[in-house]
């Protein structure tokens, strides 16, 4: 097929005095836009689903569109800005409790939160490396997965599967992240469900959000992170002796997992006496780790939570973080704030079934 040339009207809008093309507006094109929305959507989806803009261009060439990766980047910036603005609007709208919402059937709502680090371009980006140079700025991306407990199923091979979920990925202060998590939780039925259940590691900012936004929720400290802290104590008590550390830690992990959390806490409290009786120096980390478990003593009821059918691990959260890192933390990726924010907004829109809204298809 050869080139197709279209002749359309172009004139001045009486109300505003602006010059515009009615047909271009009907097609959903912005002024001077040369790529139709359908193609822009495909290019943006390809950029989100691949590892970077160059592979996105290579994939696009395979389905018949020879386009430079800079063009794909340009389309992502435009669409990503729309997606980010729409996400902000949804947060603002969710705060209006007078607006009726179609909510799912009553069920327990599970919320998992975590953070991971990604590379931004520092203030000295582009400057030759030197002592004290700040070419790379490591910054935290706060993330969350929200789902109803009834949506968690297992395949025939006993592999866990979520039929539906909402996600949040946000780089910024905890207060705004908390608002976004609450907004997505409302879309999953917050306010209707009889119980909210939180799974997270010991990050102070996470539990501050829980206290602020989900004060009546049941919380559990992710068991894997709890075990890491016990192992840290075990290696401090038995430096260089992995077998002795294992012999100390594993009974405590079994006790913690099966309803003996009070005994584990008492063992940690008794460590100064335990060390003194064996003429061992008290590791400096003992007081810190003991306080860690004391702070989370209400979040250690693993046997009870498991009996109620709640998850006690954050594998779903870790999986989501790994997926994001597979796109935003690859070798050689150093983000500008707008570039990361817009692409991430598109990625989150795709995962939350908001992709059609970005393209005004609803």
Secondary structure, DSSP 8 states (H G I E B T S, - for coil): ----------EE-TTT--EE-HHHHHTT--TT--S-HHHHHHHHHHHHHSSSHHHHHHHHHHTT----HHHHHHHHHHHHHHHHHHHHHHHHHHT-TTS------S--EEEEEEEEEEEEE-TTTTS---TT---EEEEEEEEEEEEEGGGEEE-TT--EEESS-EEEEE-S-HHHHHHHHHHHHHHTTTTTSS-EEEEE-S-HHHHHHHHHH-TT-EEEE-HHHHHHHHHHHHHHHTTT-HHHHHHHHHHHHHHHHTT-HHHHHHHHHTHHHHHHHTT----THHHHHHHHHHHTGGG--HHHHHHTT---S-HHHHHHHHHHHHHHS-TT--B-HHHHHHHHHHHHHHHTT-HHHHTT--
